[in-house]
Amino acid sequence: MAQAVLDKEIQVKSVDRVRDHGEVLTAKREVEAMLDLVKNESERIDSRFLEPACGDGNFLVAILERKLKTVISRYKSKKADFEVQMLSALSSIYGIDLLEDNIELAIQRMLEIACTCYKNTLKISPDNEFQSIMQFVLKKNILQGDSLNGIDKIIFTQWTLVGYQFKREEFSFSQLNQQAEIMNTPLFASLTNDKGEDVFIPQPIKEYPLTYYRNLGGLE
Ligand SMILES: C[S@@+](CC[C@H](N)C(=O)[O-])C[C@H]1O[C@@H](n2cnc3c(N)ncnc32)[C@H](O)[C@@H]1O
């Protein structure tokens, strides 16, 4: 089934899945029209997107395609720049879905788009090491989970590009999502902005040392 879903635009996979999980996927035309509402952000390489019920990735792949167009237009002449910016694009897109097969397919689709873009632009295929780095990043960002009742189990990784290195910090979705709780949580520092309003800066639950992008895949 996976290949069929990769090749064709399928909005309903089965009546059972619609009944049990409300799974009706969005057609490409609607996805593109919706992304046009946030056109600049969707084309910015490092703008962060989260799809909390991502299905098999219709929005995720469309956002990736937009970001990669920007990567191609600016960074195609130097391989290291192209690679690191491609990782920046991939690492800024997040998805959650209840169904494991959707998550696997979303990751597979995103990886294929990135590999095809790499090959068409640099005229060589990404080596195995770079493919596993992309996979490593995608597996951290595209997660099986329950974004309504299971957010305490969801850990997001924030990737920040510094030169050719990535800073990697992990945050709990429940902390990011529940501002009311945040106010009473010692993990969060309460600050005031210049209008005197409270602002909350989430604290990572885990931080990693700055890592050269080509060393990311070997970490775990
Ligand atoms: C209407 S489909 C939309 C999928 C995708 N956003 C799209 O537009 O193509 C809803 C998706 O939400 C997922 N889902 C339902 N309840 C969920 C929950 N509590 N947490 C995460 N995903 C959920 C289903 O598995 C299904 O893939």
The ligand as a Tripos MOL2 file, in Angstrom:
@<TRIPOS>MOLECULE
LIG
   27    29     1     0     0
SMALL
NO_CHARGES

@<TRIPOS>ATOM
      1 C1         -8.2490   14.5030    8.5500 C.3       1 LIG1
      2 S1         -6.7330   13.5610    8.5810 S.3       1 LIG1
      3 C2         -5.6450   14.8390    8.0560 C.3       1 LIG1
      4 C3         -4.2600   14.3870    7.7070 C.3       1 LIG1
      5 C4         -3.3490   15.4850    7.1510 C.3       1 LIG1
      6 N1         -3.2790   16.6050    8.0410 N.3       1 LIG1
      7 C5         -3.8390   15.9540    5.7980 C.2       1 LIG1
      8 O1         -4.4190   17.0420    5.7530 O.co2     1 LIG1
      9 O2         -3.6240   15.2730    4.8060 O.co2     1 LIG1
     10 C6         -6.5230   13.4600   10.3120 C.3       1 LIG1
     11 C7         -5.2870   12.6910   10.7910 C.3       1 LIG1
     12 O3         -5.2110   12.8910   12.1960 O.3       1 LIG1
     13 C8         -4.7600   11.7140   12.8220 C.3       1 LIG1
     14 N2         -5.2290   11.7990   14.2070 N.ar      1 LIG1
     15 C9         -6.4770   11.6450   14.6970 C.ar      1 LIG1
     16 N3         -6.4870   11.8560   16.0160 N.ar      1 LIG1
     17 C10        -5.2210   12.1700   16.3760 C.ar      1 LIG1
     18 C11        -4.5880   12.4960   17.6080 C.ar      1 LIG1
     19 N4         -5.2850   12.5540   18.7400 N.pl3     1 LIG1
     20 N5         -3.2720   12.7620   17.6100 N.ar      1 LIG1
     21 C12        -2.5420   12.7040   16.4590 C.ar      1 LIG1
     22 N6         -3.0940   12.4040   15.2580 N.ar      1 LIG1
     23 C13        -4.4090   12.1350   15.2200 C.ar      1 LIG1
     24 C14        -5.3460   10.5920   12.0060 C.3       1 LIG1
     25 O4         -4.5730    9.4130   12.1260 O.3       1 LIG1
     26 C15        -5.3150   11.1870   10.5910 C.3       1 LIG1
     27 O5         -4.1290   10.7980    9.9250 O.3       1 LIG1
@<TRIPOS>BOND
     1     1     2 1
     2     2     3 1
     3     2    10 1
     4     3     4 1
     5     4     5 1
     6     5     6 1
     7     5     7 1
     8     7     8 2
     9     7     9 1
    10    10    11 1
    11    11    12 1
    12    11    26 1
    13    12    13 1
    14    13    14 1
    15    13    24 1
    16    14    15 ar
    17    14    23 ar
    18    15    16 ar
    19    16    17 ar
    20    17    18 ar
    21    17    23 ar
    22    18    19 1
    23    18    20 ar
    24    20    21 ar
    25    21    22 ar
    26    22    23 ar
    27    24    25 1
    28    24    26 1
    29    26    27 1
@<TRIPOS>SUBSTRUCTURE
     1 LIG1         1 GROUP 0 **** ****
